[in-house]
């Protein structure tokens, strides 16, 4: 029943490793996002995809690479993990109503800890 | 340049009190203003939203007040309960197909019993 799901929920890894986070939405939405939430709770947008195409790529190190194999999935791969990458990563999908007003639906988050 | 400024950063309210969180925006292209509620360990979820053609929207104990000329909007939580303790984000969305939502920095609300 989960609308936006992410795996894994927790990820503890060593500095320098490569890891991936997966996201799936079953809402039929065209747009998906990745956000990073730091310890101060700020929500920072990282990437946005619309119909599998990258439309937003904020200032994010190129160690972060999103991939959208289809409209329902948006995965995030992180190379050479650094201590500063420790955060909660949220996937979201969104739809717009007839007035083009956007509502976002967030996943439960992936808590990444880099040691 | 921060397009949506949210205050306060944190708020402590007694049970039964009124919680007020304020947001201000600059981009006049914004035309939809949702509030998201995030409980610890969960993702943000839509709580209530308003369009700029109305000055107020109420859903239960939650009310959004909107001042278009001042480019400000606020969330009021009446009769605040400990279960309302969460982080609240205001957001603003432009009326374009590719326009993304811009979020405020969040307000952590603690309601003391």
Interface residues (C-beta under 8 A of the other chain):
Chain A: X4 X33 X40 X41 X42 X43 X45 X48 X50 X55 X56 X90 X92 X94 X96 X99 X100 X101 X102 X103 X104 X105 X106 X107 X108 X109
Chain B: X31 X32 X34 X36 X38 X41 X42 X43 X44 X45 X46 X49 X51 X87 X89 X91 X93 X95 X96 X97 X98 X99 X100 X101 X103 X105 X106 X108
